[in-house]
Amino acid sequence: MGREVGVLAVLLVLLAAVSSGCLSASPGTSPAPPSGTGSISNSSPVLNSSTSTAVSSPPLSLPAGNYTPLYVSAKSCPPGRVPVEFTYRPANGSVSSVSVRGSFNKWGKLPMRYENGTWEVAVCLRPGRYQYKYFINGQWVRDMSKDNGGKPVDPDADDYVPDGYGGKNAVRIIRGEAAFYFEFDPRDPTYLSVADNGTVVRVEVKPGTLSSAVLVTDRGNYTMKPQVWWGSGAVWRAEVPAVEPMRYYLLLNSTDGKRLAVLNSSKSPFFTFDGIDRFPQIQWVSNGITYQIFPERFNDGNESNDPLALQTDELWFNEMTGGRPILSNWSGPITPLNCCHQYYGGDITGITEKLDYLQSLGVTIIYLNPIFISGSAHGYDTYDYYRVNPHLGTERELREFLDEARRRGIRVIFDFVPDHTGVGHWAFLDVAARGKGSPYWNWYLIKKWPFKLGDGNAYAGWWGIGSLPKLNTANPEVREYLIGAALHWIEFGFDGIRVDVPNDVLDSGTFFRELRERVKAEKPDAYLVGEIWTLSPEWVKGNRFDSLMNYALGRDILLNYARGYLSGNATLKMLGRYYASYGENVVAMGFNLVDSHDTSRVLTDLGGGSLGDKPSNESIKRLKLLSTLLYALPGTPVTFQGDERGLLGDKNHYDEQRYPIQWDEVNGDVLSHYRALAKLRKTVPALRSSAIRFYTAKDGALAFFRGHDDEVLVVANAWRKPAKLQLPPGEWRVIWPESGGTVTGTIEVPPIGILILERG
């Protein structure tokens, strides 16, 4: 779920709550007074709005004077949250499992329990409108309005709306209103994490309801500052510059004069952090620059292995098609087979030859699309997880590549596909030949046998595709085979794993917990990235991935801003929701990309045209704006091969974004820009830090701070007219796009431009 059950969300109508006696002070403190007496006495913890460093403080104690305690470990719904019960009484059929999944839990799994003929679960929700569906016996209900024997699946629903896939979601409308709420759960890295060797504590509140806040600890007191905000929420943040055991609580001053203490419980008021970092940030990722390589289309270093691609292609195995693969010259014309079965000859030796070029781009991490034996140019239909694809090279050549990369300070992560294999996988071929007599029968999900290879009606395939038979990863034998392969290549010398479609993997919770435990035991700083395209914090809580492929950041927000589609204010709000959803350690390890082998090229998305066109000057300016933003945010910026050369490619034309790099063609201006970005990121430590804090937005412009002391200010303008912004107090020195003089007061940002400033 997006918000686990342990996350506290308290909604308070302060006057009503206090006067009714719902809230009281902890034992040993004065009773909570009537509303309106919320000043901080001289003996209370000090609030210092100008600094985030610790100030002197006596040993940890509860606030002196008047305050209202807010307890995290309340067992019932807090004031302002409404208890909501979801029920399901089956009209017919056998039901073994039911869960409710909706917008209130980011469509995560909330299991329902069975009692006396009814499945039910209760949850505390804030007032609002929520869409949801039931997930019954491992399947989504199609239409919540009638799929229970012609009757509503949930009779308590308030409405039904189209789900976008031909069915209907149910709707619950929760009524109520509150003046204040907060969310805080120290077990969740969203609220407490270790980042850049400091302990970060954050709290979410309703916008405009806090005037100041402090983190009170037995190490000292730390000012909390507003960090990010969006339409319905805001996050305040404090940082302790150490990772050590501490006891603490939060003291909040509301804008209407109340003083509120966020405490653990009435019996044990202080939170405790044991100083153990259970979800470590991987520093080489945070400090790194990543480059994605699609090996078959990057560079041909050994022409003698090119014909080997045709020998294992899926079209030779697939009995449901008469197609045949082709081998083309490096600059040959695109055909309808370009996506998957047209080969050009790229290989591992070709990558090794270009390592000096990658080093000149500041690259410190390479992400390789699949390199194991498979039936396609893309490699996502694996035949053997333990063998390098012969047309890409030998194991010796792979070893040479990894060694040469490491010699240049470049780490490499490989692509791993645990959800499905190709039809040419040896286990699947054995099942096809021997049926239930095969020892691998339960490795797949067979519906009927005998069958023809490629018949998606005879067995489960990824998204129903017959050439991609789905693995039964709930089978311990399959899990051991797959995780064993991942460990094999980590031991071989890879530094991390990008996992394909993890949300489609059967029993994904068990699988990815085990994968993480065993990979981290082998290599603690191995980097694990999941291909999740949406805002999905449930995947990065410390038990599965270190990061997700951040399309939710790059495509949903940054790309649309760089296109000029969004105002600065709208963009900051979207970024606020994004950064509020992830722990700062996760943000620091963000795999931040805009395009990849699965999308059109970024320059095409920005209006530059298709393969073979000449991009406009405006599209180049927008590419420079977008790439600079990407390099200026926490996490590692990811460049898809060739973007730094100004290449174009429209996914809708046979995946032409995958066309081989023509090394004699380059936009020198774009290439110089990417090299300059690498130098900027290397020389300005704040741009590699985990810390980001919003400043302001106006019209097409937005501005945010970077660094733990707000030492860098990034100011962008995506609109076609200049923008003026008032700078923060003090002197600022322009360091991008080139070094400039010191400025104060107001600054003008050019159209479709970006400036980076450092405190003078």
matplotlib code that plots the C-alpha trace (Angstrom):
import matplotlib.pyplot as plt

x = [0.0, 1.0, 0.3, 0.9, -1.5, 1.1, 1.1, -0.6, -2.9, -4.5, -7.2, -8.0, -10.7, -8.6, -11.3, -13.8, -11.2, -9.8, -13.1, -14.6, -11.6, -10.7, -7.1, -5.2, -1.6, 0.7, 1.1, 3.3, 2.4, -0.2, -3.6, -4.3, -5.8, -8.6, -7.7, -5.8, -3.0, -0.4, 2.7, 6.1, 7.6, 11.3, 12.0, 10.5, 12.6, 13.8, 12.5, 15.0, 13.7, 17.1, 19.1, 18.8, 21.7, 21.2, 20.9, 21.6, 18.9, 18.5, 18.1, 15.0, 11.8, 8.2, 7.4, 6.8, 3.6, 0.6, 0.4, -1.8, -0.3, -0.9, -0.3, 1.0, 0.0, -3.7, -5.7, -8.9, -9.5, -8.0, -10.3, -11.3, -10.6, -13.7, -14.0, -15.0, -16.0, -15.8, -17.8, -18.4, -21.0, -20.6, -23.7, -22.3, -19.1, -16.2, -14.1, -10.7, -9.3, -10.5, -8.7, -9.8, -7.5, -8.2, -7.0, -6.9, -4.0, -2.5, -4.2, -2.2, -3.4, -5.6, -6.7, -10.3, -11.2, -14.0, -16.6, -20.1, -20.5, -19.1, -15.7, -14.9, -12.2, -12.3, -10.0, -9.7, -9.9, -9.7, -12.7, -12.6, -13.8, -12.2, -12.3, -11.7, -12.2, -12.2, -9.6, -11.2, -9.4, -6.4, -8.5, -9.8, -13.6, -14.5, -17.6, -18.2, -21.8, -23.1, -20.5, -22.0, -24.6, -26.0, -25.9, -23.3, -20.2, -20.2, -23.7, -22.4, -20.7, -21.9, -21.3, -19.7, -17.4, -15.6, -12.2, -10.7, -10.6, -14.3, -15.3, -16.3, -14.8, -16.9, -16.8, -17.0, -17.6, -16.3, -17.7, -16.1, -13.8, -10.8, -8.5, -5.4, -3.9, -0.4, 1.1, 4.2, 5.4, 9.0, 9.0, 8.5, 11.6, 9.2, 9.3, 12.6, 15.6, 19.4, 20.7, 24.1, 25.3, 22.6, 19.2, 16.3, 13.0, 9.9, 6.3, 3.4, 0.8, -2.0, -0.6, -0.6, -1.4, 2.2, 4.0, 7.1, 8.3, 11.2, 12.6, 13.3, 15.9, 18.2, 21.1, 19.7, 16.9, 16.7, 14.6, 12.2, 11.7, 9.0, 10.6, 8.0, 4.3, 1.3, -2.4, -3.4, -0.2, 3.2, 6.3, 8.4, 11.9, 14.8, 18.2, 20.4, 24.0, 24.8, 23.5, 23.4, 20.7, 18.4, 15.0, 12.9, 9.5, 8.1, 6.9, 4.6, 3.3, 0.1, -0.8, -3.8, -1.6, -1.8, 1.2, 1.1, 3.5, 3.7, 4.4, 4.6, 2.0, 0.7, 2.7, 5.9, 5.8, 9.3, 10.1, 13.3, 15.7, 18.3, 20.9, 20.9, 20.5, 18.4, 18.0, 21.4, 21.8, 24.3, 26.7, 28.1, 24.6, 23.9, 27.2, 27.0, 25.9, 24.2, 24.1, 21.7, 23.0, 20.9, 23.8, 22.5, 22.2, 25.1, 28.3, 29.5, 33.0, 33.2, 31.5, 32.3, 29.6, 26.8, 25.2, 24.9, 21.9, 19.8, 20.4, 18.4, 15.7, 12.2, 10.7, 12.4, 10.7, 7.3, 4.8, 2.1, 3.9, 5.7, 8.0, 11.8, 14.5, 16.8, 20.4, 21.0, 23.9, 24.6, 22.9, 20.3, 16.7, 14.2, 11.7, 8.6, 11.0, 13.2, 11.8, 12.6, 13.9, 16.0, 19.7, 22.4, 25.4, 26.0, 28.0, 29.9, 33.3, 31.7, 30.8, 34.3, 35.7, 33.5, 34.4, 36.7, 33.9, 31.6, 34.2, 34.3, 30.6, 31.3, 29.5, 30.1, 27.3, 26.2, 22.8, 22.8, 19.6, 19.5, 22.7, 21.7, 20.8, 17.3, 15.1, 15.1, 17.1, 15.9, 16.6, 13.5, 12.6, 15.4, 16.4, 19.2, 19.8, 23.4, 24.7, 25.8, 24.0, 26.6, 25.9, 26.7, 30.0, 31.7, 32.0, 35.7, 34.7, 32.2, 34.9, 37.2, 34.4, 33.7, 37.4, 37.9, 34.9, 35.9, 39.4, 37.8, 35.6, 32.5, 30.1, 27.7, 24.2, 22.4, 18.8, 17.0, 13.6, 12.1, 8.5, 8.7, 11.1, 11.1, 9.6, 13.2, 14.0, 15.2, 12.7, 9.7, 10.8, 10.9, 7.4, 6.2, 7.7, 6.9, 3.8, 3.2, 6.1, 8.5, 10.1, 9.6, 5.8, 5.1, 7.6, 5.0, 1.2, -0.1, -3.7, -3.8, -1.3, -0.2, 0.2, 2.1, 4.9, 3.6, 0.0, -1.0, -4.3, -2.5, -0.5, -0.1, 2.1, 3.1, 0.1, -1.2, 1.7, 2.4, 6.1, 6.6, 5.5, 5.0, 7.1, 5.5, 7.7, 5.5, 7.3, 10.4, 12.4, 11.8, 12.7, 15.9, 16.8, 16.2, 17.8, 20.7, 21.2, 21.1, 23.7, 25.9, 26.2, 26.7, 29.6, 30.9, 31.4, 28.2, 27.3, 23.5, 20.3, 17.5, 14.4, 11.9, 8.1, 8.3, 4.7, 3.7, 5.8, 3.7, 4.1, 6.2, 6.4, 8.1, 10.3, 11.7, 12.3, 14.4, 16.2, 17.1, 18.3, 20.5, 22.0, 22.7, 24.3, 26.6, 27.3, 25.8, 26.2, 24.6, 22.0, 18.5, 16.1, 12.5, 10.8, 7.8, 6.4, 4.1, 4.4, 4.7, 6.5, 5.4, 8.2, 11.0, 10.5, 13.7, 12.5, 12.5, 14.2, 16.6, 14.9, 12.4, 12.8, 11.5, 9.3, 6.9, 9.4, 11.0, 8.1, 5.0, 6.5, 9.8, 9.0, 5.7, 7.2, 10.0, 7.4, 5.9, 2.6, 2.8, 3.2, 6.0, 3.5, 1.7, 5.1, 6.2, 3.0, 3.5, 7.2, 6.0, 3.7, 6.6, 9.2, 6.8, 6.1, 9.7, 12.3, 15.2, 17.5, 15.4, 15.4, 19.2, 19.4, 16.8, 17.2, 16.1, 15.3, 13.1, 13.3, 14.6, 14.3, 10.6, 9.7, 10.3, 13.6, 13.4, 14.3, 11.4, 9.1, 10.2, 9.2, 12.5, 11.0, 11.5, 14.6, 16.3, 14.7, 16.6, 15.5, 14.4, 16.4, 13.5, 13.5, 17.3, 16.7, 14.0, 16.4, 19.0, 16.5, 15.2, 18.6, 19.9, 17.0, 17.7, 21.3, 20.3, 18.0, 18.9, 19.6, 21.5, 20.6, 20.1, 20.8, 19.6, 22.3, 22.6, 20.5, 23.7, 24.3, 20.9, 19.4, 15.8, 13.4, 9.6, 8.5, 5.3, 7.4, 8.7, 10.5, 12.9, 14.3, 16.2, 17.9, 21.7, 23.8, 25.4, 28.7, 29.5, 26.5, 26.4, 25.0, 28.2, 26.4, 24.3, 27.3, 29.2, 26.2, 26.1, 29.9, 29.5, 26.6, 28.9, 31.6, 29.0, 27.7, 31.2, 32.3, 29.2, 28.7, 25.2, 23.9, 24.9, 23.3, 20.1, 18.6, 16.1, 13.8, 11.3, 11.7, 9.0, 7.2, 5.6, 4.2, 6.5, 9.3, 10.1, 13.0, 14.3, 17.3, 19.9, 22.2, 21.9, 22.2, 20.3, 23.6, 22.6, 19.5, 18.1, 15.8, 14.1, 11.7, 9.9, 7.8, 8.6, 8.9, 11.4, 10.6, 11.6, 12.0, 12.9, 16.0, 16.4, 18.3, 22.0, 24.4, 24.2, 26.8, 25.7, 27.5, 25.3, 25.1, 28.5, 30.2, 28.9, 28.9, 27.2, 23.5, 21.0, 17.4, 15.6, 16.8, 15.6, 15.5, 15.6, 12.8, 13.2, 16.2, 17.7, 20.1, 22.0, 23.3, 25.5, 25.5, 28.1]
y = [0.0, 3.6, 4.2, 1.2, 0.5, 1.8, 5.3, 7.7, 10.3, 12.6, 15.1, 17.5, 20.2, 21.7, 23.6, 20.8, 18.2, 20.0, 21.2, 17.7, 16.2, 13.9, 15.1, 15.4, 16.0, 13.0, 11.9, 14.2, 17.3, 20.0, 19.3, 20.8, 24.3, 25.8, 26.8, 30.0, 29.6, 28.1, 30.3, 28.6, 29.4, 30.2, 26.7, 25.1, 23.9, 26.8, 27.4, 29.0, 29.6, 30.8, 27.6, 23.8, 23.2, 22.0, 24.5, 23.9, 22.0, 20.3, 16.5, 15.3, 16.1, 16.9, 20.5, 22.8, 24.8, 24.3, 22.0, 19.5, 15.9, 14.0, 10.3, 8.1, 4.8, 5.5, 2.2, 3.7, 6.2, 9.6, 12.6, 13.7, 10.3, 8.4, 4.6, 3.0, -0.6, -2.5, -5.7, -8.4, -11.2, -13.6, -14.3, -17.6, -19.5, -20.4, -17.5, -18.1, -14.6, -11.0, -7.7, -4.1, -1.9, 1.8, 5.4, 5.6, 3.0, 3.7, 0.6, -1.6, -4.7, -4.5, -8.0, -8.6, -11.2, -13.8, -14.1, -15.5, -15.5, -12.0, -10.7, -7.4, -4.9, -1.5, 1.4, 5.0, 7.5, 11.3, 13.0, 12.8, 10.8, 7.5, 5.0, 1.3, -2.3, -5.7, -8.3, -11.7, -15.1, -13.4, -11.5, -7.9, -7.5, -6.1, -4.1, -3.3, -2.2, -5.6, -8.5, -10.1, -12.2, -9.1, -7.1, -4.6, -6.2, -3.6, -2.5, 0.4, 2.2, 5.7, 5.7, 3.8, 5.3, 3.9, 2.4, 3.1, -0.5, -1.2, -1.9, 0.2, 1.2, 1.8, 5.1, 6.0, 9.6, 10.3, 13.4, 15.7, 18.6, 19.4, 22.3, 20.3, 16.9, 15.3, 12.1, 10.5, 7.0, 6.5, 2.9, 4.2, 5.7, 8.4, 9.9, 8.8, 7.8, 8.0, 10.1, 11.6, 10.3, 12.2, 11.3, 12.9, 13.3, 14.6, 15.2, 15.8, 18.4, 20.3, 23.3, 26.6, 25.1, 25.4, 28.5, 26.7, 23.3, 21.7, 18.2, 17.8, 15.1, 14.0, 15.2, 18.7, 20.5, 20.9, 23.4, 21.9, 23.8, 23.5, 21.3, 20.6, 21.2, 20.4, 21.1, 19.1, 18.6, 19.9, 18.3, 19.8, 18.5, 18.4, 16.8, 15.5, 15.5, 12.1, 8.5, 7.6, 6.4, 9.1, 9.7, 12.4, 14.0, 16.8, 20.1, 22.0, 25.6, 25.9, 29.1, 29.7, 29.8, 26.2, 24.2, 20.5, 17.7, 14.7, 11.8, 8.0, 7.2, 8.4, 5.7, 6.0, 9.5, 9.6, 8.0, 5.9, 5.6, 2.9, 4.4, 1.4, 2.2, -0.7, 0.8, 2.2, 4.8, 3.6, 6.5, 5.4, 5.8, 9.1, 10.5, 8.9, 9.6, 6.7, 5.8, 3.2, 0.9, -1.3, -3.6, -4.8, -1.2, 0.6, -0.3, -3.3, -4.2, -7.7, -8.3, -12.1, -12.8, -10.9, -13.9, -15.8, -13.6, -15.4, -18.9, -18.4, -16.0, -16.7, -16.7, -20.1, -21.6, -19.9, -22.3, -19.6, -17.3, -17.6, -14.6, -14.8, -12.6, -10.5, -9.3, -5.7, -3.4, -1.0, 1.8, -0.3, 0.8, 0.2, -2.6, -3.7, -6.1, -3.3, -3.7, -7.3, -9.4, -7.1, -7.4, -4.9, -6.4, -4.5, -6.4, -6.2, -5.6, -2.6, -1.2, -1.8, 0.2, 3.2, 3.3, 6.3, 8.1, 7.3, 8.4, 11.8, 12.2, 11.7, 8.3, 6.3, 3.7, 1.7, 0.1, -2.8, -4.1, -7.9, -9.7, -13.3, -15.8, -15.0, -14.9, -11.2, -8.1, -6.7, -9.8, -9.8, -13.4, -15.2, -18.8, -19.3, -16.9, -18.3, -17.8, -14.7, -14.4, -15.5, -12.7, -10.2, -11.9, -14.4, -14.6, -13.7, -10.5, -9.7, -10.1, -7.8, -5.2, -5.2, -5.0, -2.1, -0.3, -0.7, 0.5, 3.8, 4.0, 2.8, 0.3, -1.9, -3.1, -5.8, -6.4, -9.3, -10.7, -13.0, -12.8, -14.8, -16.6, -17.0, -20.0, -21.3, -21.6, -25.2, -25.8, -24.6, -26.7, -29.7, -29.0, -28.6, -32.0, -34.1, -32.4, -33.5, -35.9, -32.9, -32.1, -28.4, -28.7, -26.6, -24.0, -22.5, -22.0, -24.5, -24.4, -27.3, -29.7, -30.6, -27.1, -25.2, -22.9, -19.4, -20.2, -17.8, -19.6, -22.8, -21.2, -18.0, -15.4, -11.9, -9.8, -12.9, -12.9, -16.5, -15.8, -14.8, -17.8, -16.7, -18.3, -19.7, -17.7, -19.0, -22.3, -22.5, -24.3, -21.5, -18.9, -20.7, -21.0, -17.2, -15.9, -18.2, -16.6, -13.1, -14.1, -15.7, -12.5, -10.4, -12.7, -12.4, -8.7, -6.8, -4.1, -4.2, -5.4, -3.7, -5.9, -6.0, -5.7, -6.7, -5.8, -8.7, -11.4, -14.0, -13.9, -10.8, -10.0, -13.2, -13.2, -9.8, -9.9, -13.1, -11.6, -8.5, -10.5, -12.8, -10.2, -7.8, -10.6, -11.2, -7.5, -5.0, -2.0, -3.8, -1.5, -2.9, -1.0, -2.0, -1.2, 0.6, 3.4, 5.1, 6.8, 3.6, 4.1, 0.7, -0.9, 1.1, 0.6, -1.3, -4.8, -4.9, -2.2, 0.7, 2.7, 2.5, 3.6, 7.1, 7.7, 9.2, 12.0, 12.2, 11.7, 12.6, 15.8, 17.0, 16.2, 18.0, 21.0, 21.2, 21.0, 24.1, 22.3, 23.1, 26.2, 26.5, 26.3, 23.2, 21.5, 22.3, 20.8, 17.6, 17.5, 18.0, 15.0, 13.0, 13.9, 13.6, 10.0, 8.6, 8.5, 10.9, 7.9, 6.6, 10.0, 10.1, 6.8, 7.7, 6.2, 9.4, 9.0, 10.7, 8.2, 4.7, 1.8, 1.7, 5.3, 7.8, 9.7, 12.7, 15.1, 13.7, 14.1, 17.8, 18.5, 17.7, 15.4, 11.7, 9.8, 11.6, 15.0, 18.1, 19.2, 22.8, 25.3, 25.4, 21.6, 21.8, 24.5, 22.4, 19.4, 21.5, 22.8, 19.3, 17.6, 20.3, 19.8, 16.1, 16.6, 19.2, 16.8, 14.2, 10.8, 9.6, 11.2, 8.5, 9.2, 6.8, 6.0, 8.7, 11.3, 13.2, 13.3, 14.8, 11.7, 11.4, 8.4, 7.9, 4.8, 4.6, 4.0, 0.4, 1.5, 3.6, 5.0, 1.7, 2.4, 1.9, 4.9, 6.3, 7.4, 9.7, 11.8, 14.1, 17.5, 18.9, 21.6, 18.9, 16.7, 19.6, 20.5, 17.0, 17.0, 20.4, 19.0, 16.2, 18.7, 20.8, 17.9, 16.7, 20.1, 21.2, 18.8, 20.2, 18.8, 15.3, 15.6, 14.1, 17.5, 19.4, 22.2, 24.3, 28.1, 29.6, 29.4, 32.0, 31.7, 29.4, 29.6, 27.6, 27.6, 25.1, 24.8, 22.1, 21.1, 20.6, 24.4, 25.6, 26.6, 26.2, 27.7, 26.2, 28.6, 27.3, 28.8, 26.6, 29.3, 31.4, 34.7, 35.9, 35.4, 37.5, 36.1, 37.6, 35.9, 34.8, 37.3, 37.6, 37.4, 34.8, 33.8, 32.4, 29.2, 27.9, 28.0, 29.7, 31.4, 34.9, 37.7, 38.1, 39.1, 40.1, 41.1, 40.2, 37.9, 37.5, 33.9, 33.7, 32.0, 28.2, 28.6, 27.6, 29.3, 27.7, 30.0, 29.4, 31.5, 34.2]
z = [0.0, -0.5, 3.2, 5.4, 8.3, 10.8, 9.3, 11.5, 10.0, 12.6, 11.7, 14.4, 14.8, 17.6, 19.5, 19.5, 20.4, 23.3, 24.8, 24.5, 26.4, 23.5, 23.8, 27.1, 28.2, 29.0, 32.6, 34.5, 32.5, 33.0, 31.5, 28.0, 28.5, 26.5, 23.0, 22.7, 25.3, 23.1, 23.6, 24.2, 27.6, 28.1, 29.4, 26.3, 23.3, 21.2, 17.7, 15.5, 12.0, 10.6, 11.1, 11.0, 13.3, 16.9, 19.7, 23.3, 25.2, 28.5, 28.7, 26.8, 28.5, 27.6, 26.9, 29.8, 29.8, 27.7, 24.7, 23.0, 22.7, 19.5, 19.9, 17.1, 18.6, 19.0, 18.4, 17.1, 14.4, 15.4, 15.6, 12.1, 10.5, 9.6, 10.1, 6.8, 6.4, 3.1, 2.8, 0.3, 0.5, -2.5, -4.5, -5.6, -6.2, -4.1, -2.8, -1.1, -1.0, -1.2, -0.9, -1.5, -3.6, -4.3, -4.5, -0.7, -0.6, -4.1, -5.3, -3.0, -1.3, 1.8, 2.7, 3.8, 6.5, 6.3, 9.0, 9.0, 5.2, 4.7, 3.8, 5.5, 6.5, 8.2, 7.6, 8.8, 6.0, 5.8, 4.2, 0.4, -2.6, -3.2, -6.1, -5.4, -6.6, -5.0, -6.0, -5.7, -6.0, -7.7, -10.2, -10.5, -10.5, -13.8, -13.0, -9.3, -10.1, -11.2, -11.0, -7.9, -9.7, -11.3, -8.1, -6.8, -5.5, -2.6, -1.8, 0.3, -2.6, -3.3, -7.0, -9.9, -12.5, -15.6, -14.9, -18.3, -19.2, -20.0, -16.4, -13.5, -10.2, -7.1, -5.3, -1.6, -0.5, 3.0, 4.5, 7.1, 7.5, 9.7, 10.3, 10.8, 10.2, 10.2, 9.1, 10.7, 11.1, 12.2, 10.9, 7.3, 5.5, 4.1, 7.5, 9.0, 6.9, 6.9, 4.0, 3.3, 6.7, 8.6, 10.1, 8.3, 10.1, 8.2, 9.0, 6.6, 7.4, 5.8, 3.9, 5.8, 9.2, 10.8, 11.6, 12.9, 14.1, 15.9, 16.2, 20.0, 20.7, 23.5, 21.3, 21.0, 19.1, 15.3, 13.4, 10.9, 7.7, 5.1, 2.4, -0.3, -0.8, -3.1, -3.2, -0.1, 1.8, 2.9, 4.3, 7.0, 7.5, 10.0, 9.8, 12.6, 11.2, 12.7, 12.7, 16.4, 18.8, 19.9, 21.6, 20.2, 19.6, 17.4, 18.6, 16.2, 16.4, 14.4, 12.6, 14.9, 18.0, 19.2, 20.4, 19.5, 20.6, 18.3, 20.8, 20.6, 23.3, 26.6, 28.5, 26.4, 24.9, 23.2, 19.9, 19.8, 16.9, 17.6, 15.2, 12.9, 9.2, 7.9, 4.4, 3.5, 0.7, -2.0, -2.3, -5.7, -7.1, -5.5, -6.8, -10.2, -13.8, -15.6, -19.3, -20.7, -23.4, -25.7, -26.7, -30.1, -31.3, -29.6, -31.5, -33.6, -32.4, -33.8, -37.1, -37.1, -34.4, -36.2, -38.0, -34.7, -33.9, -36.5, -35.0, -31.8, -32.9, -31.5, -35.0, -35.7, -32.6, -32.8, -34.5, -34.7, -37.1, -40.5, -39.9, -40.3, -38.7, -40.8, -40.5, -41.7, -42.3, -39.4, -41.4, -43.1, -43.5, -40.7, -41.3, -39.4, -37.6, -36.2, -32.6, -32.1, -35.0, -37.2, -36.1, -36.8, -35.0, -31.8, -29.2, -25.9, -27.7, -29.3, -25.8, -24.6, -27.5, -26.5, -22.8, -23.2, -25.0, -22.1, -19.6, -21.4, -20.6, -16.9, -17.0, -13.8, -14.2, -17.2, -17.4, -19.9, -21.5, -21.5, -22.6, -22.0, -24.7, -26.0, -29.1, -29.9, -30.5, -27.2, -25.1, -22.8, -23.9, -22.1, -23.1, -20.5, -17.6, -17.1, -20.7, -22.6, -25.9, -28.5, -31.0, -28.2, -27.3, -25.1, -21.4, -21.8, -23.7, -21.0, -18.4, -20.3, -20.6, -16.8, -16.0, -18.4, -17.1, -13.4, -14.3, -15.4, -12.3, -14.1, -12.5, -14.5, -13.7, -15.8, -16.9, -15.3, -16.4, -13.7, -14.9, -18.1, -20.5, -24.3, -26.0, -26.7, -23.0, -22.4, -19.6, -21.7, -24.6, -22.3, -21.1, -24.7, -25.6, -22.5, -20.9, -17.3, -17.7, -17.7, -14.3, -15.3, -15.8, -12.7, -13.7, -16.0, -15.9, -18.5, -19.5, -22.0, -23.6, -26.2, -27.6, -30.3, -29.3, -29.3, -28.6, -25.9, -25.3, -24.1, -21.3, -19.4, -21.1, -20.1, -21.0, -22.9, -25.4, -26.5, -27.2, -23.5, -21.3, -17.7, -15.0, -11.9, -9.4, -6.6, -7.2, -4.9, -7.6, -10.0, -7.4, -6.7, -10.4, -11.0, -7.8, -8.4, -11.8, -10.3, -7.7, -10.4, -12.3, -9.2, -8.2, -11.8, -11.3, -11.9, -9.5, -9.5, -11.2, -13.1, -12.8, -15.6, -14.9, -11.1, -10.6, -12.9, -11.1, -9.2, -5.4, -5.9, -2.2, -1.4, -4.5, -4.2, -0.4, -1.0, -4.0, -2.0, 1.1, -0.9, -3.3, -0.4, 1.6, -1.4, -2.2, 0.3, -2.0, -5.0, -6.6, -7.1, -9.5, -10.3, -13.6, -12.1, -14.2, -11.6, -8.2, -6.1, -2.7, -1.5, -3.6, -1.8, 1.9, 2.5, 1.7, -2.1, -4.3, -3.7, -6.5, -9.3, -12.9, -12.2, -15.2, -12.7, -12.3, -15.7, -18.0, -16.0, -14.6, -16.0, -19.6, -19.5, -17.9, -20.4, -23.2, -21.8, -20.9, -17.2, -15.2, -12.7, -9.8, -11.2, -11.7, -8.1, -6.8, -8.8, -7.6, -4.1, -4.2, -5.7, -3.1, -0.2, -1.2, -0.9, 1.8, 1.3, 1.1, -1.8, -3.5, -3.2, -5.1, -7.7, -11.1, -12.9, -16.6, -19.1, -22.0, -22.7, -25.2, -24.3, -25.2, -28.0, -27.7, -25.5, -28.3, -30.4, -27.4, -27.2, -30.8, -32.5, -35.1, -36.1, -37.2, -40.1, -39.4, -38.3, -34.9, -34.4, -32.3, -29.8, -29.3, -28.6, -26.1, -24.4, -24.3, -22.6, -20.1, -19.3, -19.1, -16.8, -14.5, -14.5, -13.5, -10.9, -8.9, -6.2, -7.6, -10.6, -14.0, -16.7, -20.4, -23.1, -25.6, -28.2, -26.5, -25.8, -29.5, -30.4, -31.8, -32.7, -32.8, -32.6, -30.8, -32.9, -36.0, -35.4, -32.3, -34.2, -31.0, -30.9, -34.3, -34.2, -33.2, -36.4, -34.9, -37.8, -37.0, -34.0, -32.8, -31.4, -29.4, -27.6, -26.9, -25.4, -23.2, -21.7, -21.1, -19.3, -17.2, -16.0, -15.0, -13.2, -11.2, -10.3, -9.1, -7.2, -4.2, -3.4, -6.8, -5.6, -2.2, -1.0, 0.0, -2.0, -0.8, -2.7, -3.0, -5.3, -8.6, -10.9, -14.4, -16.3, -13.7, -10.7, -8.2, -5.6, -3.3, -3.4, -0.6, 3.1, 3.8, 0.7, -0.8, -4.5, -6.1, -9.4, -11.4, -14.5, -17.0, -19.6, -21.2, -24.3, -22.4, -19.8, -16.1, -13.2, -9.7, -6.4, -5.1, -1.5, 0.8, 0.3, -2.6, -5.3, -7.9, -11.3, -12.1, -15.0, -18.0, -17.4, -14.6, -14.0, -11.5, -8.2, -8.2, -5.5, -5.5, -8.7, -11.4, -15.0, -16.4, -20.2, -22.2, -22.1, -19.9, -16.6, -14.2, -11.3, -8.6, -5.6, -2.4, -2.6]

ax = plt.figure().add_subplot(projection="3d")
ax.plot(x, y, z, "-o")
ax.set_aspect("equal")
plt.show()
